[in-house]
Amino acid sequence: MTTLILVLFTAALIGVLIFGKKHEMLIANSMNAMLLIGLAIAFGLHMNSNGVFYLTLVCYFVIPMFGVIALFGAMKKGQAKKQDSPV
């Protein structure tokens, strides 16, 4: 079930980042924050060996996804500046 949720959130995040028009960074950041909150709650509810699985997902999936979102934002900002230049 957790894997299915991660796959769906990843597909939605990538779809928003690639095909989004106006507020894609805000939507992607809020979706990733919801996933982070959900995994943190799951970690808190399972304070045994299963909890380590959720903490690992946060460290290896959610936190790097914030970096990917930031890279997409920088690329879009650079592309917008390039289109606005008079050259």
HELIX and SHEET records of a PDB file:
HELIX    1   1 THR A    2  PHE A   19  1                                  18    
HELIX    2   2 GLU A   24  LEU A   45  1                                  22    
HELIX    3   3 SER A   49  LEU A   57  1                                   9    
HELIX    4   4 VAL A   58  VAL A   62  3                                   5    
HELIX    5   5 ILE A   63  ASP A   84  1                                  22    
END                                                                             
